[in-house]
Amino acid sequence: MPSALDNIKVVLVGTTHTGNIGSVARAMKTMGLTQLTLVAPKTAPDGQAYALAAGASEILAAATTFDTLAEAVADCTLVVGSSARSRTLSWPMLDPRQCAKLAINQSDKPVAIVFGRESSGLSNEELQLCNYHVCIAANPEYSSLNLAMAVQVVCYELRMAYLDTAPATTEVDEVSYPSSEQMENFYQHLDTALQHTGFIIKQHPGVVMTKLKRLFNRARPEEAEYNILRGILTSMQRLVKIDNTTYKE
């Protein structure tokens, strides 16, 4: 029978060592997760990856690969990226247990848990695609976790959260959220509208849009609210007599 874990993707971005991909597949299988997604890996899974998968070869074989993180999470309504707390622009943070409970609760739709490069993690642009960031509270004097270790910690919490809900009848959240792709289309629409109204100065657009993305990702508008926001932008365009450009919904 399908479980809540079946709709949760583990997404690896820019993985350098194929052995780490295999170790992640093993970590996933031990906790009952099956969906592995790779974003621009330096090398596709090879013999070393399958050797370190240690019996989880079917997860490697079924892994999907994308060129960008935006493509990989386009169908997801909840995206959580692994990140350290020390960021210039703070973001809503979760610990692995909070992350797991939220993911299981909203797993009626695709959910993505995203892990970055071994050496540098996720870029700021990639982190802006995430609704939340998750941080493992490791020993501050030695907080070095390899990729598979980090995935194992989060997958364990996902399994525990799933087991907590499995015996009882799971009530599916009736609230519908826009996908990551829809939100990116909204941000493009918002950026264009604010430039035409003069709110955003074309020479310095990045700072304002970064903060607005942070605001809307934190707020997580429901699909009905998303449609209202798109309607507001369209009405702004009519008011300032912007060309009737067609935007993706």
C-alpha distance (Angstrom), angle and dihedral (degrees) to the residues before:
residue distance angle dihedral
M1 . . .
P2 3.82 . .
S3 3.79 114.3 .
A4 3.78 135.3 -160.9
L5 3.81 88.1 -99.9
D6 3.82 91.5 63.8
N7 3.80 92.0 71.9
I8 3.82 95.8 51.9
K9 3.80 118.0 95.5
V10 3.79 124.7 -155.7
V11 3.81 104.5 -148.6
L12 3.82 121.2 -162.8
V13 3.80 116.7 -165.1
G14 3.81 123.0 -154.9
T15 3.80 95.5 -18.1
T16 3.81 110.2 -168.6
H17 3.81 103.3 -166.6
T18 3.79 120.0 52.5
G19 3.79 90.3 -152.7
N20 3.79 88.6 66.0
I21 3.79 90.1 55.9
G22 3.80 89.8 54.2
S23 3.80 92.3 47.0
V24 3.81 90.0 50.8
A25 3.82 90.3 52.1
R26 3.81 89.0 53.3
A27 3.81 91.7 48.2
M28 3.80 90.1 50.8
K29 3.80 95.6 49.0
T30 3.79 93.5 50.8
M31 3.81 88.2 59.0
G32 3.81 97.5 40.9
L33 3.81 100.9 -104.3
T34 3.80 118.4 134.6
Q35 3.81 109.9 172.3
L36 3.81 112.5 93.9
T37 3.80 119.8 175.1
L38 3.81 124.9 -172.5
V39 3.80 124.0 -158.1
A40 3.80 116.4 -159.8
P41 3.82 96.7 -34.0
K42 3.80 113.8 -166.0
T43 3.82 88.5 -126.5
A44 3.78 130.9 12.1
P45 3.82 117.1 -114.3
D46 3.81 108.6 -72.3
G47 3.79 138.4 173.4
Q48 3.79 92.7 -63.5
A49 3.80 90.7 53.1
Y50 3.80 91.9 51.5
A51 3.80 91.4 46.0
L52 3.81 92.7 54.0
A53 3.80 91.9 42.8
A54 3.83 85.0 72.9
G55 3.79 98.6 -163.2
A56 3.80 98.8 -16.8
S57 3.80 94.1 95.2
E58 3.81 92.4 125.4
I59 3.82 89.6 63.9
L60 3.81 90.6 53.4
A61 3.80 92.0 46.3
A62 3.81 91.7 51.7
A63 3.83 95.4 44.1
T64 3.79 115.6 125.1
T65 3.81 122.4 -140.2
F66 3.81 129.3 -150.4
D67 3.79 134.6 179.3
T68 3.81 95.4 -132.4
L69 3.79 138.1 25.2
A70 3.81 90.5 -123.9
E71 3.81 89.6 61.9
A72 3.80 92.7 44.9
V73 3.82 94.6 55.1
A74 3.80 99.1 32.8
D75 3.82 92.5 113.5
C76 3.81 95.5 43.9
T77 3.80 123.7 104.0
L78 3.82 93.1 -168.7
V79 3.81 122.5 42.2
V80 3.82 122.1 178.1
G81 3.80 120.1 -175.1
S82 3.80 126.7 -160.5
S83 3.79 110.8 -118.9
A84 3.78 144.2 154.4
R85 3.81 116.0 -111.1
S86 3.79 95.5 -121.5
R87 3.80 101.2 88.7
T88 3.79 126.3 142.3
L89 3.80 89.1 -130.4
S90 3.80 110.3 40.9
W91 3.80 119.9 -136.0
P92 3.82 133.5 -165.9
M93 3.81 103.8 -76.1
L94 3.79 131.0 -153.8
D95 3.76 131.9 -175.3
P96 3.85 115.9 -131.9
R97 3.82 92.8 -96.1
Q98 3.80 93.4 51.6
C99 3.79 89.6 44.6
A100 3.81 91.9 52.1
K101 3.81 94.8 49.2
L102 3.80 91.6 49.4
A103 3.82 92.5 46.5
I104 3.80 94.2 49.4
N105 3.81 91.6 45.7
Q106 3.81 91.1 54.1
S107 3.80 99.3 35.9
D108 3.80 93.5 112.0
K109 3.84 82.0 91.0
P110 3.83 127.0 39.8
V111 3.82 114.1 -72.1
A112 3.82 126.1 -168.1
I113 3.82 128.0 -155.2
V114 3.80 105.9 -167.0
F115 3.81 127.8 -155.6
G116 3.81 123.4 -171.4
R117 3.77 138.0 -143.8
E118 3.78 119.4 -50.0
S119 3.81 93.1 -119.3
S120 3.80 104.7 33.0
G121 3.80 109.6 13.1
L122 3.79 119.7 -146.3
S123 3.80 123.1 -16.9
N124 3.80 119.5 -118.2
E125 3.81 89.0 -108.8
E126 3.81 90.6 54.4
L127 3.81 92.3 46.4
Q128 3.80 88.6 54.7
L129 3.81 88.5 64.3
C130 3.82 88.6 63.5
N131 3.80 127.5 89.7
Y132 3.80 91.0 -153.1
H133 3.78 139.7 7.9
V134 3.80 122.7 -132.9
C135 3.79 122.4 -149.9
I136 3.81 126.8 -172.2
A137 3.80 110.0 -136.8
A138 3.80 96.5 -133.8
N139 3.80 126.8 165.9
P140 3.85 104.2 -64.1
E141 3.81 89.6 -144.8
Y142 3.80 91.0 56.4
S143 3.79 112.5 12.1
S144 3.81 97.7 156.4
L145 3.80 110.6 135.4
N146 3.78 121.2 170.9
L147 3.80 118.1 -131.9
A148 3.81 97.3 -98.7
M149 3.83 91.2 47.8
A150 3.79 91.5 53.7
V151 3.80 91.9 47.6
Q152 3.82 90.6 47.8
V153 3.82 92.3 54.2
V154 3.79 93.1 51.1
C155 3.83 93.9 42.1
Y156 3.81 90.1 51.7
E157 3.80 90.7 54.0
L158 3.80 90.1 47.2
R159 3.79 90.1 54.1
M160 3.79 92.7 47.7
A161 3.81 91.3 49.4
Y162 3.80 89.7 48.5
L163 3.81 92.9 49.9
D164 3.81 89.8 50.4
T165 3.81 90.2 58.9
A166 3.81 101.1 32.9
P167 3.87 99.7 82.3
A168 3.78 93.2 53.7
T169 3.78 127.2 60.3
T170 3.79 106.3 -90.0
E171 3.77 113.9 -130.3
V172 3.79 109.8 -144.3
D173 3.77 114.6 -134.4
E174 3.79 106.0 -113.4
V175 3.79 92.2 -155.4
S176 3.80 112.4 105.3
Y177 3.80 120.5 -149.1
P178 3.83 129.4 -161.6
S179 3.78 116.8 -106.1
S180 3.79 123.7 -108.9
E181 3.81 89.0 -104.6
Q182 3.81 91.2 53.4
M183 3.81 90.7 50.7
E184 3.80 91.2 50.9
N185 3.82 88.9 52.1
F186 3.81 88.5 50.4
Y187 3.82 91.5 51.7
Q188 3.80 91.0 51.7
H189 3.81 89.9 49.6
L190 3.83 91.2 47.1
D191 3.81 93.0 48.2
T192 3.81 92.7 51.5
A193 3.81 94.1 45.6
L194 3.82 93.4 48.8
Q195 3.79 91.9 48.7
H196 3.80 91.1 52.8
T197 3.81 92.7 48.5
G198 3.81 89.8 50.1
F199 3.81 94.6 -117.9
I200 3.80 91.2 117.8
I201 3.80 117.8 50.3
K202 3.79 108.3 -137.6
Q203 3.82 91.9 -138.0
H204 3.83 91.6 58.7
P205 3.82 108.8 27.5
G206 3.80 99.5 135.6
V207 3.81 101.6 72.3
V208 3.80 96.0 52.7
M209 3.80 95.1 43.9
T210 3.81 91.6 47.2
K211 3.79 90.4 55.3
L212 3.80 92.5 44.5
K213 3.81 90.7 50.9
R214 3.77 88.7 51.1
L215 3.81 90.5 50.8
F216 3.80 96.1 49.4
N217 3.82 94.5 40.7
R218 3.80 88.8 52.9
A219 3.81 92.3 46.4
R220 3.84 93.4 46.0
P221 3.82 97.3 -157.1
E222 3.79 115.2 -140.3
E223 3.80 117.9 -118.7
A224 3.81 92.4 -99.8
E225 3.81 90.0 50.6
Y226 3.80 89.6 46.8
N227 3.81 89.8 55.8
I228 3.81 89.9 50.0
L229 3.81 90.6 52.1
R230 3.80 91.5 50.4
G231 3.81 89.0 49.9
I232 3.81 91.0 51.2
L233 3.80 90.9 53.2
T234 3.80 91.1 49.3
S235 3.81 90.7 51.0
M236 3.83 89.3 50.4
Q237 3.77 89.0 53.5
R238 3.79 92.0 52.4
L239 3.81 91.2 48.7
V240 3.80 94.8 54.4
K241 3.82 91.7 37.6
I242 3.79 95.8 -118.0
D243 3.79 116.6 175.1
N244 3.79 109.6 -87.8
T245 3.82 95.8 -105.6
T246 3.78 116.3 -179.6
Y247 3.81 114.3 -126.2
K248 3.77 128.4 -166.0
E249 3.81 113.1 -104.2
